[in-house]
Amino acid sequence: MGEQESAVPGFDATIPNMARMYDYALGGKDNFAADREAVEKLFSLSPENRDVPRANRRFLSRTVRYVAEQGIRQFLDLGTGLPSQGHVHEVVGEIAPDARVVYVDYDPVVVNHANALLMDSDSVTVVQADIRDPQGILTHPVVTRLIDFSQPVAVLFVAVLHGIPDRDDPAGIVHAFAKHVSPGSYLILSHLTSAGHSPELVAQKEEIFARSNAPLSYRGRDEIARMFEGFDLIEPGLTAVTRWRGAELNRNLDAAGQWWLGGVGRKQ
């Protein structure tokens, strides 16, 4: 990060940024002191926090690979964050180099950085938009240039909806996209969960995120399950992300996976 990012309107390196926090937790270098401090506070609350982002990234890789193996060649990744190792276009590219990927993020810093990384690609692009405006995204000329919604598409809400407050109806946002995509399309979704965790610890974590650019909410299993309405869940259903068709895990990674619920649904 540097002059390119600091020139973006509204940029403030002193406020923890969700995308940069995630980047730091994954071992990246695109972050600032405020981001690192916030993440280290999360790490101090419970040791498995160090593996929470890695657990979700593992889920992303497994689910994208599964969907690509089912023949999907169009991917709409909503709330993508900073492109990093093992991102959607890299995973899909190993199976289908001709696949098309559109990343969407609201954060101008993320979009600015992603554009610099993806500027040489004709099949992968990034759009700055707010996922709370599904119609604006679904009709965006850059999106419709690469994505043909008359054909099956994979729509990803990975590690993003916990940043949408209840007043903005996160389940309603998912349903708006679900209505627009064709039968045979897939929904890939993961969400931080309060299920199985002490309310006190959840509150401490939410307090740290409240000081960032994107406060978030840990939600219960039933709230997350409602987001899959209109889709048939693929086995093993809605589960801890590390248990989604995962091999045997070490204790820390499995514990980290219990902070996420994720699943893959197919539209009939």
C-alpha positions as CSV (number, residue, x, y, z in Angstrom):
1,M,0.0,0.0,0.0
2,G,1.3,3.5,-0.5
3,E,0.8,6.7,-2.6
4,Q,-1.8,5.0,-4.9
5,E,-4.1,4.2,-2.0
6,S,-3.5,7.4,0.0
7,A,-4.7,9.4,-3.1
8,V,-8.1,7.7,-2.9
9,P,-10.8,10.1,-1.6
10,G,-11.9,9.2,2.0
11,F,-8.7,7.2,2.7
12,D,-7.7,7.1,6.3
13,A,-4.9,4.8,7.4
14,T,-5.7,5.3,11.1
15,I,-9.0,3.5,10.8
16,P,-8.8,-0.3,10.6
17,N,-10.0,-1.5,7.2
18,M,-11.8,-4.8,6.9
19,A,-10.1,-5.8,3.7
20,R,-6.6,-4.9,5.0
21,M,-7.3,-6.6,8.3
22,Y,-8.1,-9.8,6.4
23,D,-5.0,-9.4,4.3
24,Y,-2.8,-9.1,7.4
25,A,-4.4,-12.1,9.0
26,L,-3.6,-14.1,5.9
27,G,0.0,-13.0,6.0
28,G,-0.2,-10.3,3.4
29,K,1.6,-7.0,3.2
30,D,-1.2,-4.7,2.0
31,N,-2.1,-3.3,5.4
32,F,-1.2,-0.5,8.0
33,A,-0.5,-0.3,11.7
34,A,-4.1,0.3,12.6
35,D,-5.2,-2.9,10.7
36,R,-2.4,-5.0,12.4
37,E,-3.3,-3.7,15.8
38,A,-7.0,-4.6,15.4
39,V,-6.2,-8.1,14.2
40,E,-3.7,-8.7,17.0
41,K,-6.5,-7.8,19.5
42,L,-8.7,-10.4,17.9
43,F,-5.9,-12.9,18.1
44,S,-5.5,-12.2,21.8
45,L,-9.1,-13.2,22.6
46,S,-8.7,-16.8,21.6
47,P,-5.7,-18.6,20.0
48,E,-7.8,-20.1,17.1
49,N,-8.5,-16.6,15.8
50,R,-5.1,-16.8,14.0
51,D,-6.6,-19.5,11.8
52,V,-10.1,-18.0,11.2
53,P,-9.3,-16.2,7.9
54,R,-7.3,-19.3,6.7
55,A,-10.3,-21.5,7.5
56,N,-12.6,-19.3,5.4
57,R,-10.0,-19.1,2.5
58,R,-9.9,-22.9,2.5
59,F,-13.7,-23.0,2.2
60,L,-13.5,-20.6,-0.7
61,S,-11.0,-22.7,-2.6
62,R,-12.9,-26.0,-2.0
63,T,-16.3,-24.6,-3.0
64,V,-15.1,-22.7,-6.1
65,R,-13.3,-25.8,-7.3
66,Y,-16.4,-27.9,-6.7
67,V,-18.7,-25.5,-8.6
68,A,-16.2,-25.2,-11.5
69,E,-16.1,-29.0,-11.7
70,Q,-19.9,-28.9,-12.2
71,G,-19.3,-26.9,-15.3
72,I,-19.9,-23.4,-14.1
73,R,-17.8,-20.8,-16.1
74,Q,-19.2,-17.6,-14.7
75,F,-18.4,-16.2,-11.2
76,L,-19.8,-13.1,-9.5
77,D,-17.8,-12.5,-6.3
78,L,-19.6,-10.0,-4.1
79,G,-17.6,-8.1,-1.4
80,T,-14.4,-9.7,-2.6
81,G,-11.8,-7.7,-0.6
82,L,-8.2,-7.5,-1.7
83,P,-7.3,-10.1,-4.3
84,S,-4.8,-12.4,-2.7
85,Q,-3.3,-15.9,-3.1
86,G,-5.9,-18.5,-3.9
87,H,-8.6,-16.0,-5.0
88,V,-11.5,-17.1,-7.3
89,H,-9.8,-16.5,-10.7
90,E,-6.7,-18.4,-9.6
91,V,-8.7,-21.4,-8.4
92,V,-11.0,-21.5,-11.4
93,G,-8.1,-20.9,-13.8
94,E,-6.7,-24.3,-12.9
95,I,-9.8,-26.0,-14.1
96,A,-11.3,-23.7,-16.7
97,P,-8.9,-21.0,-18.0
98,D,-11.8,-19.6,-20.1
99,A,-13.9,-18.9,-17.1
100,R,-15.1,-15.3,-16.5
101,V,-14.9,-13.7,-13.0
102,V,-16.3,-10.4,-11.9
103,Y,-15.3,-9.1,-8.5
104,V,-17.5,-6.5,-6.7
105,D,-16.5,-4.3,-3.8
106,Y,-17.7,-1.1,-2.3
107,D,-14.3,0.0,-0.9
108,P,-12.5,2.4,-3.3
109,V,-9.1,1.3,-1.9
110,V,-9.8,-2.3,-2.6
111,V,-11.1,-1.6,-6.2
112,N,-8.1,0.7,-6.9
113,H,-5.7,-2.0,-5.8
114,A,-7.5,-4.8,-7.6
115,N,-7.6,-2.9,-10.9
116,A,-3.9,-2.5,-10.8
117,L,-3.5,-6.3,-10.3
118,L,-6.1,-7.3,-12.9
119,M,-5.6,-4.7,-15.6
120,D,-4.1,-7.1,-18.1
121,S,-7.0,-9.6,-18.0
122,D,-9.9,-9.7,-20.5
123,S,-11.9,-12.3,-18.5
124,V,-11.4,-11.0,-14.9
125,T,-12.4,-7.6,-13.8
126,V,-13.5,-5.6,-10.7
127,V,-16.5,-3.3,-10.2
128,Q,-17.0,-0.7,-7.5
129,A,-20.5,-1.1,-6.2
130,D,-22.6,-1.7,-3.1
131,I,-24.1,-5.1,-2.6
132,R,-27.0,-3.4,-0.9
133,D,-28.0,-2.4,-4.5
134,P,-28.5,-5.7,-6.3
135,Q,-30.2,-4.1,-9.3
136,G,-27.4,-1.7,-9.8
137,I,-24.9,-4.6,-9.9
138,L,-27.0,-6.9,-12.0
139,T,-27.4,-4.2,-14.7
140,H,-23.9,-2.8,-14.5
141,P,-22.5,-2.7,-18.0
142,V,-19.1,-4.2,-16.9
143,V,-21.0,-7.0,-15.1
144,T,-23.3,-7.8,-18.1
145,R,-20.4,-7.7,-20.5
146,L,-18.8,-10.7,-18.8
147,I,-21.7,-12.4,-17.1
148,D,-24.6,-13.8,-19.1
149,F,-27.4,-14.3,-16.6
150,S,-29.4,-16.4,-19.0
151,Q,-26.8,-19.1,-18.3
152,P,-25.8,-20.6,-14.9
153,V,-23.5,-18.5,-12.7
154,A,-21.9,-18.9,-9.3
155,V,-22.7,-16.0,-7.0
156,L,-20.4,-15.7,-4.0
157,F,-21.1,-14.0,-0.7
158,V,-18.0,-15.2,1.1
159,A,-17.2,-13.4,4.4
160,V,-19.2,-10.4,3.5
161,L,-22.8,-10.5,4.8
162,H,-21.8,-10.2,8.5
163,G,-20.9,-6.7,7.5
164,I,-24.4,-5.9,6.5
165,P,-26.6,-4.7,9.4
166,D,-30.1,-6.2,10.0
167,R,-31.7,-2.9,8.9
168,D,-30.3,-3.5,5.4
169,D,-31.8,-7.1,5.3
170,P,-28.8,-9.3,4.3
171,A,-31.1,-12.2,3.5
172,G,-33.1,-10.0,1.2
173,I,-30.0,-9.0,-0.7
174,V,-29.2,-12.7,-1.3
175,H,-32.7,-13.4,-2.4
176,A,-32.6,-10.5,-5.0
177,F,-29.6,-12.1,-6.7
178,A,-31.2,-15.5,-6.4
179,K,-34.3,-14.4,-8.3
180,H,-32.2,-13.0,-11.1
181,V,-29.9,-16.0,-11.8
182,S,-31.0,-18.9,-14.0
183,P,-31.7,-22.5,-12.8
184,G,-28.5,-24.5,-12.3
185,S,-26.8,-21.5,-10.8
186,Y,-24.9,-21.8,-7.5
187,L,-24.8,-19.8,-4.3
188,I,-21.5,-20.0,-2.3
189,L,-21.9,-18.3,1.1
190,S,-20.0,-18.1,4.4
191,H,-20.8,-16.0,7.5
192,L,-19.3,-15.5,10.9
193,T,-21.5,-17.2,13.5
194,S,-22.4,-16.8,17.2
195,A,-23.6,-20.4,17.3
196,G,-21.7,-22.4,19.9
197,H,-19.8,-19.4,21.3
198,S,-20.2,-17.4,24.5
199,P,-22.1,-14.2,24.1
200,E,-19.4,-12.4,26.1
201,L,-16.6,-13.4,23.6
202,V,-18.8,-12.6,20.6
203,A,-19.5,-9.2,22.0
204,Q,-15.8,-8.5,22.6
205,K,-15.0,-9.4,19.0
206,E,-17.9,-7.2,17.7
207,E,-16.6,-4.3,19.7
208,I,-13.2,-4.5,17.9
209,F,-14.8,-4.6,14.5
210,A,-17.0,-1.7,15.5
211,R,-13.9,0.5,15.5
212,S,-13.1,-0.5,11.9
213,N,-14.6,0.8,8.6
214,A,-17.1,-2.0,8.6
215,P,-18.7,-3.1,11.9
216,L,-20.1,-6.6,11.7
217,S,-22.5,-9.0,13.4
218,Y,-22.0,-12.7,14.3
219,R,-25.4,-14.4,13.4
220,G,-27.1,-17.6,14.5
221,R,-27.5,-20.7,12.4
222,D,-31.2,-20.1,11.6
223,E,-30.5,-16.5,10.4
224,I,-27.7,-17.8,8.1
225,A,-29.8,-20.7,6.8
226,R,-32.6,-18.3,5.7
227,M,-30.1,-16.8,3.2
228,F,-30.2,-20.1,1.2
229,E,-33.9,-19.9,0.5
230,G,-34.5,-20.8,-3.2
231,F,-31.5,-23.0,-3.3
232,D,-31.0,-26.7,-2.6
233,L,-28.1,-27.2,-0.2
234,I,-25.3,-29.5,-1.5
235,E,-24.1,-32.1,1.0
236,P,-22.9,-31.7,3.7
237,G,-25.3,-28.7,3.9
238,L,-24.7,-25.7,6.1
239,T,-21.7,-26.5,8.3
240,A,-18.6,-25.2,9.8
241,V,-16.5,-24.1,6.9
242,T,-13.7,-26.5,7.7
243,R,-16.1,-29.4,7.6
244,W,-17.3,-28.7,4.1
245,R,-16.0,-31.7,2.3
246,G,-12.8,-31.3,4.2
247,A,-10.1,-33.8,5.0
248,E,-8.9,-34.4,8.6
249,L,-7.8,-31.2,10.2
250,N,-5.4,-30.1,12.9
251,R,-7.1,-28.9,16.1
252,N,-6.4,-25.2,15.7
253,L,-7.8,-25.0,12.1
254,D,-10.9,-27.0,13.0
255,A,-11.5,-24.8,16.0
256,A,-11.2,-21.7,13.8
257,G,-13.7,-23.2,11.4
258,Q,-16.3,-23.3,14.1
259,W,-16.5,-19.5,13.9
260,W,-17.9,-19.7,10.3
261,L,-20.9,-21.4,8.9
262,G,-20.9,-22.0,5.1
263,G,-22.5,-23.9,2.4
264,V,-23.2,-24.3,-1.3
265,G,-26.7,-24.2,-2.8
266,R,-27.9,-25.0,-6.3
267,K,-31.0,-23.3,-7.8
268,Q,-33.5,-25.7,-9.4
